[in-house]
């Protein structure tokens, strides 16, 4: 199962396919199987944002456990994972900064759980994503100020 990150915007984000030979951030149109995710967004355009693993697994994320999320200190990561997360943070923020809007919405969820309601809602600045202590919460919904 994969962690997925979805973005809600006023205007569509230009699509960018995943390239196995040069992994980077990708932007995909919403798949038919994920159509239920739309109900969580207030913005008309919803698209999937892929990391260097194609899905969202290479973004920094934490899993919902016993009604909460572990802190960044509890998330055990090796050096390769930390480097990958750092690269993906930077590429995501770079992408989001190209969007000509004041804010956008992000929702992180496991593939297939699209109808599940968010378990947390936060307002963050786009710069917060660059913080090494920031992890997308599973079923966390973010209003991101650009």
Order of alpha helices (4+ residues) and beta strands (2+ residues): beta-beta-beta-beta-beta-beta-alpha-beta-beta-beta-beta
